[in-house]
Amino acid sequence: MFKQKLDRRRLLAGAGAAMLVPAAARAQEVTYAARNISSFANQDWRDHFSELGSGAIVADTVSRALHFWNEGGTDYRIYPTSVPRTNELTKRGYTKVVRKRVGPDWTPTPSMIERNPELKYMPPGPDNPLGTHAMYLDWPAYLIHGTHDTRKIGRKSSDGCIGLYNEMIADLFAITPIGMQVRLI
């Protein structure tokens, strides 16, 4: 097999080629990274709730991040999420976790079937859009759940729910009590 030796001439040629990349292209990459990082800024639960109670969750549909605080406020975590595709599918306001399920099954809502008549009930498993864990809110058909399709996280891709990576929803599921207050903004 032929191996190329890195010498000063090749090093200088590579550095010169990098200089030819337009400054605008390099600036776009930096701007994108900076914008992505800023969306995961820490939040304070007091900006959303009058008291912490058994803990709190804030799902921010703009930054696509879920913020969690435990009962004493000593455990604060941020998770990347998927969010609803459109404002019409996005419900905002205060709710709470009313039920939790490992291995949830999925039934499409009537409005989902209207948009896509091919949708059918799915039992738990790798094709189920709710992933491995689901936390049901007191709004009908709104959940915080996992997803097997990791491409959805960080995007507007749901029909109203907040989605997390399966590993992260398992973590959140374990530390979230029934009755925990939730705010979607």
N, C-alpha and C positions, 0 to 999 in steps of 0.2 A: 504494500500500500504506500502511496506517495504522501509524505507529510511536508507541509510548508513550514519553514522556519520563520519566526517573527524577527525581522530585522528592523533597523531604524528607518529604512526607506519605506517599508510597508506600514509601519506605525505612523509616519508623517503623512503618507497618502490617505490613510484612514481618517486621521484627524482633519485633514484638509477637506475630505468629502463630507464630514460631519458639519463643517462650517458652511457648506453650500445649502444645507437645509434652511428654508426661509425662516426668519425670526417669528413670523406670524404663526407658523405651524408649531414651533417650539412653545410659543406663548399659549396656544390653545390647550396643549397638554397640561401645562402648569395651572391654568385657570380652571380646568375641569377638576383636577385633583383638589385644588383649594376649595372649590365649591362643594365637592363631595364631603370633605372633612368638616367643613363648617356646619353642615346639616346635622351632624351628630353632636352638637354642643350640649353640654349638660343642662338640664332643666331643674327647677325646684318645684316640688309637689305643692307648696303653698301658693304658687301662681294659679293652681287649678282647683284646689280643694280647701275648705275651711278647716278641716281636721284630717289627720292621716288615718285614723281608725285602724282597721285591720290591714292597711296598706293601700297602695294605689297604683293604677296603670294609666298612663297617658299614651295614646296612639296618635302620633302626629302624621297626618296623611300628606303634608307638604314635604317634610324631610324624610318621610318613609322610615320612621324609627319608632320603636315602642320603648317607653321608659317605665321602669318598675321600681317601686320603693316598698320595703317590707314594713311591718307594723311599727317598729321603733324608728324607722328612717335610717337605720344603720347599714342597710344593704340597698344599693342603688345600681341598677343594671340597664344597659341600652342594647336593644336588639334591632337589626335591620329587618325591614318588612316589605311585603307587597301590599299594595293599597288598591281601592276600587278604581276601575278604568275611567269612570266619568263622575262628574259631580252629582248627576242624577242617581247614581248607585251609592253615593256616599251619604251615610247618616252621621250626623255630628251631634254631640251632646253628652249627657251623663247617663250611665247605665251601670250594671254590675254583673259579675260572674254568677250565674245561677246553677250551672251544672258543668261537670267535667267528664270527659270520656277518653279512655285509651282505646285505640282501634275503632274510631268512629265510622259509621256507615254514612252514605251521602244520598240524599234525594234532592233532585233539582227543584227549584221553586217554579210556580206557574209562569212567572215572568222570564225565567231562564229558558223554559221550554218554548215559550212564545218566540224568543230570539233564536233558539236552536232546537227544533223539534226532535233531533236525534239523541238528545240527552236522556239518559235512563238512570235508574237507581244503581248505586254501586256499593257492594259490601266492603268491609275493611280489606285492605290489601295494597299492593304497590301501584295500582292504577287509580286508587281513590284520591280525589282532589283535596281531601281534608288531611292527608298525611297520617301520621301516627297518633296524634293527640289533638283534642279539640276542647275548647272552653266556650260554653254557650253563654251569650249575654241575654239580658231580659228583654231585648228587642227580638221579635221573631225573625229567624233566618240569618241573624248576624252572629258571627263567631270570631274567635281568635284561634287559629289552627295551624297545623304544619302543612307542608307540601312536599311531594316527591319530586316536583319539577322545580329544581333550584334556579332555573332561569327566570322565574317569576319574582324572586326576591329583589327588591330595589326598583321595582317597576310598577306601573299602573296596570294590573293584570287580573284583578278579582272582580266578582260581581257584588261586592259590598263588604266582604270579610277582610280581616287583617291576617296575612299569612306570614309564617316564619319558617326558617329551615327546620327540619324535623328534630335535629339535635337541640336546637334552641327552644322549640316549643316544649320538648320533654323537660328541659331545665326549668322553664317558666311554669309549666304545669305542676311540677313538684313543689314549688315554693308559693303558689297562688292558692289562697283559701277560697272556698265558696263564699260569696257575699262581698268579695273585694270590689271596691269602687273602681270604675273605669270611665275615662273621658276620651272621646274621639274628637280631635280638632283638625 
